[in-house]
Amino acid sequence: MKGEMIAIIDYGAGNLRSVANAIAKLGYQPRVTNNPGDVLSAAAVILPGVGAAADTMRNLAESGMSEVIRQLISEERPLFAICMGMQVMLQGSEEGGWHECLGVIPGIVKRLSSEVKIPHMGWNQVKQRIAHPIFDAIPDEANFYFVHSYYADPDDTSVVAGTTDYGVSMCSVMIKGNLVATQFHPEKSGEYGLRMYSNFLQMALKGRFGRC
């Protein structure tokens, strides 16, 4: 199964190389690519994310990846989105005004409370809200690494698979069909972060998603 292609979308995200290194550490050979054909033919796709919403959306549009990502989701293909990659799944972001996002999940991206230090940077707990194979061998309230100033606020609470407290109780893991998205960075989160990537890839490559 490790011979099937895992595509990491290259649209200029800053955490691209660390994501690729994490997947390689699990024994896979990911393909970092900006080619829509590669992405659409992959068995599993990872969308990294670091930066601002406006820049991310512009880069995704210019690379042709906006429509590719929408197609992946509409076809229920395995997709793992990270940090800003998670936020752009929603309808829009309040970051720097208002910016339209991919709109595949109803809801908006809001700024964290001014009552806490911004950005939210460092380790924090993720409370598991549903039973799902993405959490296999990961204890409830395990710590993951966060770096962000905004958070996803989906309208449909059924997509909220994990929450984290930081000024507000925010969605830190979002799952809808074959889309898994995290506000934290699994590639910076040690053993449990690697385990989450491993769980996702096993689900994707062994066809387990439809039976979750």
MIDOSE-1310 file (N, C-alpha, C; in nm, 2 decimals, decimal comma, always signed):
residues 212
mkge	+0,08/-0,12/+0,00/+0,00/+0,00/+0,00/+0,09/+0,13/+0,00; +0,21/+0,12/+0,05/+0,29/+0,24/+0,06/+0,34/+0,28/-0,08; +0,31/+0,20/-0,19/+0,35/+0,25/-0,32/+0,25/+0,34/-0,38; +0,13/+0,35/-0,33/+0,03/+0,44/-0,39/+0,06/+0,58/-0,36
miai	+0,03/+0,67/-0,45/+0,07/+0,81/-0,44/+0,00/+0,89/-0,34; +0,08/+0,96/-0,26/+0,03/+1,06/-0,16/+0,08/+1,19/-0,21; -0,02/+1,28/-0,24/+0,02/+1,41/-0,30/+0,01/+1,52/-0,19; +0,11/+1,60/-0,18/+0,11/+1,72/-0,09/+0,10/+1,84/-0,18
idyg	+0,00/+1,92/-0,17/-0,03/+2,03/-0,26/+0,07/+2,14/-0,23; +0,15/+2,18/-0,34/+0,24/+2,29/-0,33/+0,18/+2,42/-0,38; +0,15/+2,51/-0,30/+0,10/+2,64/-0,34/+0,18/+2,75/-0,27; +0,29/+2,71/-0,21/+0,38/+2,81/-0,15/+0,37/+2,81/+0,01
agnl	+0,30/+2,72/+0,07/+0,28/+2,72/+0,21/+0,41/+2,69/+0,28; +0,43/+2,76/+0,39/+0,56/+2,76/+0,46/+0,59/+2,63/+0,53; +0,49/+2,55/+0,56/+0,51/+2,42/+0,63/+0,52/+2,30/+0,54; +0,54/+2,33/+0,41/+0,54/+2,22/+0,31/+0,64/+2,12/+0,33
rsva	+0,77/+2,16/+0,36/+0,88/+2,06/+0,37/+0,86/+1,98/+0,50; +0,82/+2,04/+0,61/+0,81/+1,97/+0,73/+0,69/+1,87/+0,73; +0,59/+1,90/+0,65/+0,48/+1,80/+0,63/+0,54/+1,68/+0,55; +0,61/+1,71/+0,44/+0,67/+1,60/+0,36/+0,76/+1,52/+0,44
naia	+0,84/+1,58/+0,53/+0,94/+1,50/+0,61/+0,86/+1,41/+0,71; +0,75/+1,46/+0,76/+0,67/+1,38/+0,86/+0,62/+1,26/+0,79; +0,56/+1,28/+0,67/+0,51/+1,16/+0,59/+0,62/+1,06/+0,55; +0,73/+1,12/+0,51/+0,85/+1,03/+0,48/+0,89/+0,95/+0,60
klgy	+0,88/+1,01/+0,72/+0,93/+0,94/+0,84/+0,84/+0,82/+0,87; +0,71/+0,82/+0,82/+0,62/+0,71/+0,84/+0,65/+0,60/+0,74; +0,74/+0,62/+0,64/+0,77/+0,52/+0,55/+0,71/+0,54/+0,41; +0,65/+0,65/+0,39/+0,59/+0,67/+0,26/+0,68/+0,77/+0,18
qprv	+0,65/+0,78/+0,05/+0,72/+0,87/-0,04/+0,62/+0,96/-0,10; +0,60/+1,07/-0,03/+0,50/+1,17/-0,08/+0,55/+1,25/-0,20; +0,46/+1,29/-0,29/+0,49/+1,37/-0,40/+0,45/+1,51/-0,38; +0,54/+1,61/-0,36/+0,51/+1,75/-0,35/+0,48/+1,80/-0,49
tnnp	+0,36/+1,85/-0,51/+0,33/+1,89/-0,65/+0,23/+2,00/-0,66; +0,24/+2,08/-0,77/+0,14/+2,18/-0,80/+0,07/+2,14/-0,93; +0,08/+2,02/-0,97/+0,01/+1,97/-1,09/-0,13/+1,91/-1,06; -0,23/+1,97/-1,11/-0,37/+1,92/-1,08/-0,39/+1,78/-1,11
gdvl	-0,33/+1,73/-1,22/-0,34/+1,59/-1,26/-0,28/+1,49/-1,15; -0,17/+1,53/-1,10/-0,11/+1,45/-0,99/-0,20/+1,44/-0,87; -0,25/+1,56/-0,83/-0,34/+1,56/-0,71/-0,47/+1,48/-0,73; -0,53/+1,49/-0,85/-0,65/+1,42/-0,88/-0,63/+1,27/-0,89
saaa	-0,51/+1,23/-0,92/-0,48/+1,08/-0,94/-0,43/+1,02/-0,81; -0,40/+1,10/-0,70/-0,35/+1,05/-0,58/-0,45/+0,97/-0,50; -0,39/+0,88/-0,42/-0,48/+0,80/-0,33/-0,51/+0,88/-0,21; -0,43/+0,97/-0,17/-0,45/+1,06/-0,05/-0,38/+1,19/-0,08
vilp	-0,45/+1,30/-0,03/-0,40/+1,43/-0,06/-0,38/+1,51/+0,07; -0,28/+1,58/+0,09/-0,26/+1,67/+0,21/-0,24/+1,81/+0,16; -0,32/+1,90/+0,23/-0,31/+2,04/+0,20/-0,25/+2,11/+0,32; -0,12/+2,15/+0,31/-0,06/+2,23/+0,42/-0,12/+2,37/+0,43
gvga	-0,07/+2,44/+0,53/-0,12/+2,58/+0,54/-0,05/+2,66/+0,65; +0,01/+2,77/+0,60/+0,07/+2,87/+0,69/+0,05/+3,00/+0,62; +0,01/+3,10/+0,70/+0,01/+3,23/+0,63/-0,13/+3,30/+0,65; -0,16/+3,39/+0,56/-0,29/+3,47/+0,57/-0,39/+3,42/+0,47
aadt	-0,51/+3,44/+0,50/-0,62/+3,38/+0,42/-0,62/+3,44/+0,28; -0,60/+3,57/+0,27/-0,60/+3,63/+0,14/-0,49/+3,58/+0,05; -0,37/+3,56/+0,10/-0,26/+3,51/+0,02/-0,28/+3,36/-0,01; -0,33/+3,29/+0,08/-0,36/+3,15/+0,06/-0,46/+3,13/-0,06
mrnl	-0,57/+3,20/-0,05/-0,68/+3,19/-0,15/-0,62/+3,23/-0,29; -0,55/+3,34/-0,29/-0,49/+3,39/-0,42/-0,40/+3,28/-0,48; -0,31/+3,22/-0,39/-0,22/+3,12/-0,44/-0,29/+3,00/-0,49; -0,39/+2,96/-0,42/-0,47/+2,84/-0,46/-0,54/+2,86/-0,59
aesg	-0,59/+2,98/-0,61/-0,66/+3,02/-0,74/-0,56/+3,02/-0,85; -0,45/+3,09/-0,83/-0,35/+3,10/-0,94/-0,29/+2,97/-0,98; -0,28/+2,87/-0,89/-0,22/+2,74/-0,92/-0,33/+2,65/-0,97; -0,45/+2,69/-0,97/-0,56/+2,60/-1,02/-0,61/+2,50/-0,92
msev	-0,56/+2,52/-0,79/-0,59/+2,42/-0,69/-0,73/+2,45/-0,62; -0,78/+2,57/-0,63/-0,91/+2,59/-0,57/-1,02/+2,49/-0,62; -1,03/+2,48/-0,75/-1,12/+2,39/-0,81/-1,09/+2,24/-0,79; -0,96/+2,22/-0,79/-0,91/+2,08/-0,76/-0,96/+2,03/-0,62
irql	-0,94/+2,12/-0,52/-0,98/+2,09/-0,39/-1,13/+2,07/-0,38; -1,20/+2,16/-0,44/-1,35/+2,14/-0,44/-1,39/+2,01/-0,51; -1,32/+1,97/-0,61/-1,35/+1,84/-0,68/-1,31/+1,72/-0,59; -1,20/+1,73/-0,52/-1,16/+1,62/-0,43/-1,27/+1,60/-0,33
isee	-1,33/+1,71/-0,27/-1,43/+1,70/-0,17/-1,56/+1,65/-0,23; -1,60/+1,70/-0,34/-1,72/+1,66/-0,40/-1,72/+1,51/-0,44; -1,60/+1,46/-0,48/-1,59/+1,32/-0,51/-1,55/+1,23/-0,39; -1,55/+1,30/-0,27/-1,53/+1,23/-0,14/-1,39/+1,15/-0,15
rplf	-1,29/+1,22/-0,20/-1,15/+1,17/-0,20/-1,09/+1,21/-0,07; -1,00/+1,12/-0,01/-0,93/+1,15/+0,11/-0,84/+1,27/+0,11; -0,87/+1,37/+0,19/-0,80/+1,50/+0,20/-0,78/+1,54/+0,34; -0,65/+1,57/+0,37/-0,61/+1,62/+0,51/-0,57/+1,76/+0,49
aicm	-0,64/+1,85/+0,56/-0,60/+2,00/+0,55/-0,55/+2,05/+0,69; -0,45/+2,13/+0,68/-0,38/+2,17/+0,80/-0,38/+2,32/+0,82; -0,42/+2,36/+0,94/-0,41/+2,50/+0,99/-0,48/+2,59/+0,89; -0,41/+2,68/+0,82/-0,48/+2,76/+0,72/-0,56/+2,68/+0,61
gmqv	-0,50/+2,56/+0,59/-0,57/+2,47/+0,50/-0,71/+2,43/+0,55; -0,72/+2,42/+0,68/-0,85/+2,39/+0,74/-0,94/+2,52/+0,73; -0,89/+2,63/+0,76/-0,97/+2,75/+0,76/-1,03/+2,79/+0,63; -0,96/+2,77/+0,52/-1,01/+2,80/+0,39/-1,12/+2,71/+0,34
mlqg	-1,15/+2,60/+0,41/-1,26/+2,52/+0,38/-1,39/+2,59/+0,40; -1,39/+2,69/+0,49/-1,51/+2,76/+0,53/-1,55/+2,86/+0,42; -1,66/+2,93/+0,44/-1,71/+3,03/+0,34/-1,63/+3,15/+0,33; -1,57/+3,20/+0,44/-1,49/+3,32/+0,44/-1,42/+3,34/+0,57
seeg	-1,33/+3,44/+0,57/-1,24/+3,47/+0,68/-1,25/+3,62/+0,71; -1,25/+3,65/+0,84/-1,25/+3,79/+0,89/-1,11/+3,84/+0,90; -1,01/+3,76/+0,86/-0,87/+3,81/+0,87/-0,84/+3,92/+0,77; -0,80/+4,03/+0,82/-0,77/+4,15/+0,73/-0,89/+4,20/+0,66
gwhe	-1,01/+4,20/+0,72/-1,13/+4,24/+0,65/-1,21/+4,12/+0,63; -1,26/+4,10/+0,50/-1,34/+3,98/+0,47/-1,28/+3,92/+0,34; -1,26/+3,79/+0,35/-1,20/+3,72/+0,23/-1,28/+3,60/+0,20; -1,33/+3,58/+0,08/-1,41/+3,46/+0,04/-1,31/+3,34/+0,04
clgv	-1,36/+3,23/+0,10/-1,28/+3,11/+0,10/-1,34/+3,00/+0,01; -1,31/+2,88/+0,02/-1,35/+2,77/-0,07/-1,50/+2,74/-0,05; -1,56/+2,76/+0,06/-1,70/+2,75/+0,08/-1,75/+2,61/+0,08; -1,67/+2,51/+0,11/-1,71/+2,37/+0,11/-1,77/+2,33/+0,25
ipgi	-1,75/+2,41/+0,35/-1,81/+2,39/+0,48/-1,87/+2,52/+0,53; -2,00/+2,52/+0,55/-2,07/+2,65/+0,60/-2,01/+2,70/+0,73; -1,98/+2,83/+0,74/-1,92/+2,89/+0,86/-1,82/+2,99/+0,82; -1,77/+3,06/+0,92/-1,67/+3,16/+0,90/-1,55/+3,14/+0,99
vkrl	-1,44/+3,21/+0,95/-1,32/+3,21/+1,03/-1,31/+3,34/+1,11; -1,30/+3,33/+1,24/-1,30/+3,44/+1,33/-1,17/+3,46/+1,40; -1,15/+3,58/+1,45/-1,03/+3,61/+1,53/-1,04/+3,56/+1,67; -0,93/+3,51/+1,73/-0,94/+3,47/+1,87/-0,97/+3,59/+1,96
ssev	-1,01/+3,55/+2,08/-1,05/+3,65/+2,18/-0,93/+3,74/+2,21; -0,96/+3,87/+2,23/-0,85/+3,97/+2,27/-0,81/+3,95/+2,41; -0,88/+3,86/+2,48/-0,85/+3,83/+2,63/-0,74/+3,73/+2,64; -0,69/+3,67/+2,53/-0,58/+3,58/+2,54/-0,47/+3,63/+2,45
kiph	-0,35/+3,58/+2,47/-0,23/+3,62/+2,39/-0,25/+3,56/+2,25; -0,23/+3,66/+2,16/-0,24/+3,62/+2,01/-0,10/+3,65/+1,95; -0,05/+3,56/+1,87/-0,11/+3,43/+1,83/-0,11/+3,33/+1,94; -0,20/+3,23/+1,92/-0,21/+3,11/+2,00/-0,09/+3,03/+1,95
mgwn	+0,01/+3,02/+2,03/+0,13/+2,95/+1,99/+0,18/+2,85/+2,10; +0,19/+2,72/+2,06/+0,24/+2,62/+2,16/+0,15/+2,51/+2,17; +0,17/+2,43/+2,27/+0,10/+2,30/+2,29/-0,04/+2,33/+2,36; -0,14/+2,26/+2,32/-0,27/+2,26/+2,38/-0,34/+2,13/+2,36
qvkq	-0,44/+2,11/+2,45/-0,51/+1,98/+2,45/-0,62/+1,98/+2,34; -0,65/+1,87/+2,28/-0,76/+1,84/+2,19/-0,85/+1,75/+2,25; -0,97/+1,79/+2,27/-1,08/+1,71/+2,33/-1,15/+1,64/+2,22; -1,15/+1,51/+2,22/-1,22/+1,43/+2,11/-1,37/+1,43/+2,13
riah	-1,44/+1,48/+2,03/-1,59/+1,50/+2,04/-1,66/+1,38/+1,98; -1,60/+1,30/+1,89/-1,66/+1,19/+1,83/-1,56/+1,07/+1,83; -1,61/+0,95/+1,82/-1,52/+0,83/+1,80/-1,50/+0,82/+1,65; -1,37/+0,82/+1,61/-1,33/+0,81/+1,47/-1,19/+0,75/+1,46
pifd	-1,17/+0,67/+1,35/-1,04/+0,61/+1,34/-0,92/+0,71/+1,33; -0,95/+0,84/+1,30/-0,84/+0,93/+1,30/-0,77/+0,95/+1,44; -0,85/+0,91/+1,54/-0,80/+0,92/+1,68/-0,75/+0,79/+1,73; -0,73/+0,68/+1,65/-0,68/+0,55/+1,70/-0,55/+0,57/+1,76
aipd	-0,54/+0,51/+1,88/-0,41/+0,52/+1,96/-0,37/+0,66/+2,00; -0,46/+0,75/+2,00/-0,43/+0,89/+2,05/-0,53/+0,92/+2,16; -0,48/+0,94/+2,28/-0,56/+0,96/+2,40/-0,64/+1,09/+2,39; -0,76/+1,08/+2,45/-0,84/+1,21/+2,46/-0,76/+1,31/+2,54
eanf	-0,77/+1,44/+2,49/-0,70/+1,55/+2,56/-0,55/+1,54/+2,54; -0,50/+1,47/+2,44/-0,36/+1,47/+2,40/-0,32/+1,61/+2,36; -0,20/+1,65/+2,37/-0,15/+1,78/+2,33/-0,10/+1,78/+2,19; -0,13/+1,89/+2,12/-0,08/+1,91/+1,98/-0,03/+2,06/+1,97
yfvh	+0,05/+2,08/+1,87/+0,11/+2,22/+1,85/+0,03/+2,31/+1,76; +0,00/+2,43/+1,82/-0,08/+2,53/+1,75/+0,01/+2,65/+1,72; -0,02/+2,72/+1,61/+0,03/+2,85/+1,58/-0,08/+2,92/+1,49; -0,16/+3,01/+1,55/-0,26/+3,07/+1,47/-0,32/+3,19/+1,55
syya	-0,39/+3,28/+1,48/-0,46/+3,39/+1,54/-0,61/+3,39/+1,51; -0,65/+3,31/+1,42/-0,79/+3,29/+1,38/-0,83/+3,15/+1,39; -0,96/+3,12/+1,40/-1,01/+2,99/+1,42/-1,14/+2,96/+1,34; -1,16/+2,84/+1,29/-1,27/+2,80/+1,22/-1,40/+2,79/+1,31
dpdd	-1,51/+2,85/+1,26/-1,63/+2,84/+1,34/-1,74/+2,78/+1,25; -1,75/+2,65/+1,23/-1,84/+2,59/+1,13/-1,99/+2,60/+1,19; -2,08/+2,62/+1,10/-2,22/+2,63/+1,14/-2,27/+2,50/+1,18; -2,23/+2,39/+1,12/-2,28/+2,26/+1,15/-2,19/+2,19/+1,25
tsvv	-2,24/+2,18/+1,37/-2,16/+2,12/+1,48/-2,12/+1,97/+1,46; -2,19/+1,91/+1,37/-2,16/+1,77/+1,34/-2,03/+1,74/+1,28; -1,97/+1,85/+1,22/-1,84/+1,83/+1,16/-1,72/+1,86/+1,26; -1,76/+1,90/+1,38/-1,66/+1,93/+1,49/-1,62/+1,80/+1,56
agtt	-1,50/+1,75/+1,53/-1,46/+1,62/+1,58/-1,37/+1,64/+1,70; -1,31/+1,76/+1,72/-1,22/+1,79/+1,83/-1,23/+1,94/+1,86; -1,22/+1,97/+1,99/-1,22/+2,11/+2,03/-1,10/+2,14/+2,12; -1,07/+2,26/+2,13/-0,96/+2,31/+2,21/-1,00/+2,44/+2,28
dygv	-0,96/+2,46/+2,40/-1,00/+2,58/+2,48/-0,88/+2,68/+2,47; -0,91/+2,80/+2,42/-0,82/+2,91/+2,42/-0,90/+3,04/+2,40; -0,94/+3,09/+2,52/-1,03/+3,20/+2,51/-1,17/+3,17/+2,48; -1,19/+3,08/+2,38/-1,31/+3,02/+2,34/-1,29/+2,87/+2,33
smcs	-1,40/+2,79/+2,32/-1,39/+2,65/+2,29/-1,40/+2,65/+2,13; -1,29/+2,62/+2,07/-1,29/+2,63/+1,92/-1,27/+2,49/+1,86; -1,32/+2,48/+1,74/-1,30/+2,36/+1,66/-1,16/+2,34/+1,62; -1,09/+2,23/+1,67/-0,95/+2,21/+1,63/-0,94/+2,09/+1,54
vmik	-1,04/+2,00/+1,53/-1,04/+1,89/+1,44/-1,18/+1,89/+1,37; -1,18/+1,90/+1,24/-1,30/+1,90/+1,16/-1,31/+1,78/+1,06; -1,41/+1,71/+1,06/-1,43/+1,59/+0,98/-1,56/+1,60/+0,91; -1,56/+1,59/+0,77/-1,68/+1,58/+0,69/-1,65/+1,48/+0,58
gnlv	-1,71/+1,36/+0,59/-1,69/+1,26/+0,49/-1,54/+1,22/+0,49; -1,47/+1,23/+0,38/-1,33/+1,20/+0,36/-1,24/+1,32/+0,39; -1,29/+1,43/+0,43/-1,21/+1,55/+0,46/-1,18/+1,54/+0,61; -1,05/+1,55/+0,64/-1,01/+1,56/+0,78/-0,93/+1,69/+0,79
atqf	-0,95/+1,78/+0,88/-0,88/+1,91/+0,89/-0,85/+1,94/+1,03; -0,73/+1,99/+1,06/-0,69/+2,02/+1,19/-0,64/+2,17/+1,20; -0,67/+2,24/+1,31/-0,62/+2,37/+1,33/-0,47/+2,36/+1,37; -0,43/+2,26/+1,44/-0,29/+2,24/+1,49/-0,21/+2,18/+1,37
hpek	-0,08/+2,17/+1,40/+0,01/+2,12/+1,30/+0,06/+1,98/+1,35; +0,00/+1,87/+1,29/+0,05/+1,74/+1,33/+0,20/+1,72/+1,30; +0,25/+1,78/+1,20/+0,40/+1,76/+1,17/+0,49/+1,82/+1,28; +0,43/+1,90/+1,36/+0,51/+1,96/+1,47/+0,47/+1,91/+1,61
sgey	+0,39/+1,80/+1,61/+0,32/+1,76/+1,73/+0,37/+1,62/+1,78; +0,49/+1,59/+1,74/+0,55/+1,47/+1,80/+0,48/+1,34/+1,77; +0,49/+1,25/+1,86/+0,43/+1,11/+1,84/+0,29/+1,11/+1,80; +0,20/+1,19/+1,86/+0,06/+1,19/+1,83/+0,03/+1,25/+1,70
glrm	+0,11/+1,35/+1,66/+0,09/+1,41/+1,53/+0,12/+1,31/+1,42; +0,23/+1,24/+1,44/+0,26/+1,14/+1,34/+0,16/+1,03/+1,33; +0,11/+0,99/+1,45/+0,00/+0,89/+1,46/-0,12/+0,93/+1,38; -0,16/+1,06/+1,39/-0,27/+1,11/+1,32/-0,25/+1,10/+1,17
ysnf	-0,14/+1,14/+1,12/-0,11/+1,13/+0,98/-0,11/+0,98/+0,94; -0,06/+0,89/+1,02/-0,06/+0,75/+0,99/-0,20/+0,70/+0,99; -0,28/+0,74/+1,08/-0,42/+0,69/+1,08/-0,49/+0,74/+0,95; -0,47/+0,86/+0,91/-0,53/+0,91/+0,79/-0,49/+0,83/+0,67
lqma	-0,36/+0,81/+0,66/-0,31/+0,74/+0,54/-0,36/+0,60/+0,54; -0,36/+0,53/+0,65/-0,41/+0,40/+0,65/-0,56/+0,39/+0,61; -0,64/+0,49/+0,66/-0,78/+0,49/+0,62/-0,79/+0,52/+0,46; -0,71/+0,61/+0,41/-0,71/+0,64/+0,27/-0,67/+0,53/+0,18
lkgr	-0,56/+0,47/+0,22/-0,50/+0,37/+0,13/-0,56/+0,23/+0,15; -0,63/+0,21/+0,25/-0,70/+0,08/+0,27/-0,85/+0,09/+0,26; -0,90/+0,20/+0,21/-1,04/+0,22/+0,18/-1,13/+0,22/+0,30; -1,08/+0,26/+0,42/-1,16/+0,25/+0,54/-1,25/+0,37/+0,56
fgrc	-1,23/+0,48/+0,49/-1,31/+0,60/+0,51/-1,46/+0,58/+0,50; -1,50/+0,51/+0,40/-1,65/+0,49/+0,38/-1,71/+0,41/+0,49; -1,63/+0,34/+0,58/-1,68/+0,26/+0,68/-1,67/+0,32/+0,82; -1,63/+0,45/+0,82/-1,61/+0,51/+0,95/-1,74/+0,54/+1,02
